Amino acid sequence: MDVGDVFPKFRLQDENGEVFDSSMLEGVRFVLYVYPKDNTPGCTKEAEEFSGLYGSFMMRNIPVIGVSKDSVKSHRNFIDSKNLKIKLLSDPDHTLMEQVGAWGTKISYGKETVGTIRSTFIVGKDGKVEAAWHNVKAAGHAQKVHDRAMSLVKTQ
């Protein structure tokens, strides 16, 4: 997925076990970030940073959604233990992750593996990708996404 691509439709369970249908986001700019695993250092840092910016995103009606292959129960525990404010969706079969290019071959600790490729997308009100990051480093990434989202709001 790159800038200008139409973001795929999806239906995934959220941290409460409820189905989250992307059709609920029609006409709304949103951030969707894909991360490897709940409660790991990098993923915790990223989720906490996005949660810290949650109020600013929501003042501009820009929901922030995290996606991983972790279970609904794992997401609920992650949110509760870290006091996260963002929505987390479970993609256990990595269907959405594959569609957006966030699942595949990567180098992890010097070894080639297949798994989650940390990626983030800002999707515009028209359903097209406005910004995309692939293979991101967790620390400080949320602020970069926030800054880009705010610049997109100003250019409307």
Secondary structure, DSSP 8 states (H G I E B T S, - for coil): --TT-B----EEEETTS-EEEGGGGTT--EEEEE-S-TTSHHHHHHHHHHHHTHHHHHHTT--EEEEESS-HHHHHHHHHHHT--SEEEE-TT-HHHHHTT-EEEEEETTEEEEEE--EEEEE-TTSBEEEEEES--STTHHHHHHHHHHHHHHT-
